[in-house]
């Protein structure tokens, strides 16, 4: 366990160095957040009672989404992992006395968490100081906030374990581009990254909420905004644990099968 914590720490500290990229990301996320809120505000002005979330809940959802975008973005993958498989340098990884799945998992989680740490505080600080209706709200209670924190880390685990499945498919394909595009589009849409899941039509929403994608950003953001609370929040967290376990077990099994047949050519 100590060696994987060391890998996590090294990757985390290394990713904290990219401050210029973080500043550019903060500016982009502010612009995108304002555009989303203005778009939703236009619809709410027509008939606020017809929407499943209040405007305040939607605003909090959007700002939290932008603040922790680096944590939740499904289209972000580690180029280093893809290159290791495609170039054959994975042979060096296999020669090391560590579990490859755990190494990649720690690396991906650390990079996402470091990027989120660099970007989240400025966005949250400004979002709390904005005038209505752009102002972000605090959670309804301390227990609600604690449930949010638990859901955030479980959501990170689900996202990384889903990404691991994409990495493993690279062993079977000549190029990861197709798999990456399909996985990113599907996961972003069904995780509530484009439109929050409560705004989906009811039959489709019922199905989407049971899929692993709903255990990514959908659950923590809805818990924070107050749209999910109490028993429903605990049920959602339990579902996150179930999907995290399933995805990790599936990823480990697929990687084990892939590594038994991996062939590295070259001098």
C-alpha positions in Angstrom: 0.0 0.0 0.0 2.9 2.4 0.8 4.3 2.3 -2.7 0.9 3.2 -4.2 0.5 6.1 -1.8 3.9 7.3 -2.9 2.8 7.1 -6.5 -0.3 9.1 -5.7 1.7 11.7 -3.8 4.3 12.1 -6.6 1.7 12.5 -9.3 -0.4 14.9 -7.1 2.6 17.2 -6.4 3.7 17.0 -10.1 0.3 18.1 -11.4 0.2 21.0 -9.0 2.9 22.7 -11.0 0.7 23.5 -14.0 -0.7 26.8 -12.6 -0.9 28.6 -15.9 -3.1 25.9 -17.3 -5.2 26.1 -14.2 -5.7 29.9 -14.6 -6.8 29.4 -18.2 -9.2 26.7 -17.1 -10.7 28.9 -14.4 -11.4 31.7 -16.9 -13.0 29.2 -19.3 -15.1 27.7 -16.5 -16.3 31.1 -15.3 -17.4 31.9 -18.9 -19.1 28.6 -19.4 -20.8 28.7 -16.0 -22.3 32.1 -16.6 -23.6 31.1 -20.1 -25.2 28.0 -18.6 -26.9 29.9 -15.8 -28.2 32.6 -18.3 -29.6 29.9 -20.5 -31.4 28.1 -17.6 -32.6 31.5 -16.3 -34.3 32.2 -19.6 -36.3 29.0 -19.3 -37.1 29.5 -15.6 -38.6 32.9 -16.4 -41.3 31.2 -18.5 -42.7 28.8 -15.9 -40.5 28.1 -12.8 -42.9 25.5 -11.4 -42.5 23.2 -14.4 -38.9 22.4 -13.6 -37.7 19.5 -11.4 -35.1 21.7 -9.7 -35.4 25.2 -8.4 -33.2 27.9 -10.0 -31.1 28.1 -6.8 -30.5 24.4 -6.9 -29.6 24.5 -10.6 -27.2 27.5 -10.1 -25.4 25.6 -7.2 -25.2 22.5 -9.4 -23.6 24.4 -12.3 -21.0 26.2 -10.1 -20.0 23.0 -8.3 -19.8 21.3 -11.7 -17.5 24.0 -13.0 -15.4 24.2 -9.8 -14.7 20.4 -9.9 -14.7 20.0 -13.6 -11.2 18.5 -13.5 -12.4 15.9 -11.1 -15.5 14.9 -13.1 -14.6 15.4 -16.8 -15.2 12.1 -18.5 -13.3 13.2 -21.7 -10.0 13.5 -19.8 -7.7 10.5 -20.2 -4.0 9.9 -19.4 -2.0 10.2 -22.6 0.9 8.5 -20.9 -1.1 5.3 -20.3 -2.2 5.1 -23.9 1.3 5.7 -25.1 2.7 3.0 -22.9 0.5 0.4 -24.5 0.9 1.7 -28.1 4.6 2.2 -28.0 5.5 -1.0 -26.2 7.0 0.8 -23.2 4.5 -1.1 -21.0 7.2 -3.8 -21.0 9.0 -1.6 -18.4 5.9 -1.3 -16.3 5.4 -5.1 -16.3 9.0 -5.6 -15.1 8.4 -3.5 -12.0 7.2 -5.2 -8.7 3.9 -3.4 -8.6 0.3 -4.1 -9.6 -0.2 -2.3 -12.9 -4.0 -1.7 -12.4 -3.3 -0.1 -9.0 -0.5 2.1 -10.4 -2.6 3.5 -13.2 -5.6 4.0 -10.9 -3.5 6.0 -8.4 -1.9 8.0 -11.2 -5.2 8.9 -12.8 -6.9 9.8 -9.5 -4.0 12.0 -8.3 -3.9 14.0 -11.6 -7.6 14.7 -11.4 -7.6 15.6 -7.8 -4.6 18.0 -8.2 -6.2 19.8 -11.2 -9.4 20.2 -9.2 -7.5 21.6 -6.1 -5.9 24.2 -8.3 -9.1 25.4 -9.9 -11.9 24.9 -7.3 -11.2 27.6 -4.7 -11.2 30.7 -6.9 -14.4 29.6 -8.6 -16.2 28.8 -5.4 -15.1 32.0 -3.7 -16.4 34.2 -6.5 -19.6 32.1 -6.9 -20.5 32.7 -3.2 -20.0 36.5 -3.6 -22.0 37.0 -6.8 -25.4 38.7 -6.7 -28.6 36.8 -7.1 -29.6 34.8 -9.2 -25.9 33.9 -9.9 -25.0 33.3 -6.3 -24.2 29.8 -5.2 -25.9 28.5 -2.1 -24.5 26.7 0.9 -25.7 23.1 1.7 -28.9 22.9 3.8 -27.0 21.3 6.8 -23.7 20.0 7.9 -24.8 16.3 7.5 -25.8 17.2 3.9 -22.3 18.6 3.3 -20.7 15.5 4.7 -22.8 13.3 2.4 -21.6 15.5 -0.4 -17.9 14.9 0.4 -18.4 11.2 0.6 -20.2 11.2 -2.7 -17.5 13.3 -4.3 -14.7 10.8 -3.5 -16.9 7.9 -4.5 -17.7 9.6 -7.7 -14.0 10.2 -8.4 -13.5 6.4 -7.9 -16.3 5.5 -10.3 -14.9 7.9 -13.0 -11.4 6.6 -12.7 -12.5 2.9 -12.6 -14.6 3.6 -15.8 -11.5 5.2 -17.4 -9.5 2.1 -16.5 -11.9 0.1 -18.7 -11.1 2.4 -21.6 -7.4 2.1 -21.0 -7.6 -1.7 -21.0 -9.4 -1.8 -24.4 -6.3 -0.3 -25.9 -4.7 -3.7 -25.6 -7.2 -5.0 -28.1 -7.3 -2.1 -30.6 -4.8 -0.4 -32.9 -6.0 3.1 -31.8 -7.8 4.3 -28.7 -9.4 7.3 -30.4 -12.7 5.6 -31.2 -13.2 4.1 -27.8 -12.3 7.4 -26.1 -14.8 9.3 -28.2 -17.6 6.9 -27.6 -16.9 6.6 -23.9 -16.5 10.4 -23.3 -19.8 11.3 -25.2 -21.8 8.6 -23.6 -20.5 9.2 -20.1 -20.8 13.0 -20.2 -24.4 12.8 -21.4 -25.6 10.2 -18.9 -23.7 11.6 -16.0 -25.5 14.9 -16.2 -22.5 16.9 -17.4 -24.5 18.5 -20.3 -28.0 18.6 -18.7 -28.7 17.6 -15.1 -30.5 14.2 -15.0 -33.6 15.6 -13.3 -34.3 17.4 -16.6 -34.4 14.2 -18.6 -37.8 12.7 -19.6 -39.1 10.5 -16.8 -38.8 7.0 -18.4 -35.3 7.7 -19.7 -34.3 9.3 -16.4 -35.3 6.3 -14.4 -33.0 4.1 -16.5 -30.2 6.6 -16.5 -30.2 6.9 -12.7 -29.4 3.2 -12.3 -26.5 3.3 -14.7 -22.9 3.8 -13.4 -22.7 7.2 -15.1 -25.3 8.6 -12.6 -22.8 7.7 -9.8 -20.2 10.1 -11.2 -20.9 13.8 -10.9 -24.7 13.5 -10.9 -24.9 12.2 -7.3 -22.6 14.6 -5.4 -23.8 17.7 -7.3 -27.5 16.9 -6.6 -26.7 16.2 -3.0 -24.9 19.5 -2.6 -27.7 21.5 -4.3 -30.3 19.9 -2.0 -32.2 18.1 -4.7 -31.3 14.8 -3.1 -31.3 14.5 0.7 -31.8 12.1 3.6 -32.7 8.5 2.6 -32.4 9.2 -1.1 -28.8 10.5 -0.6 -27.8 7.4 1.3 -29.3 5.2 -1.3 -27.4 7.1 -4.0 -24.1 6.7 -2.1 -24.8 3.0 -1.7 -25.3 2.7 -5.4 -22.0 4.5 -5.9 -20.3 1.9 -3.8 -21.9 -0.9 -5.7 -20.8 0.5 -9.1 -17.3 1.3 -7.9 -16.9 -2.3 -6.8 -18.3 -3.7 -10.0 -16.1 -1.5 -12.2 -12.9 -2.2 -10.3 -13.5 -6.0 -10.4 -14.4 -5.8 -14.1 -11.3 -3.7 -14.9 -9.0 -6.0 -12.9 -10.3 -9.1 -14.6 -10.1 -7.6 -18.1 -6.5 -6.3 -17.5 -5.5 -9.7 -16.1 -6.8 -11.4 -19.3 -5.1 -8.8 -21.5 -1.7 -9.0 -19.8 -1.7 -12.8 -20.2 -1.7 -12.3 -24.0 0.1 -9.0 -24.4 2.9 -9.1 -27.0 5.6 -6.4 -27.2 7.6 -6.3 -30.4 10.8 -4.4 -31.0 14.6 -4.6 -30.4 
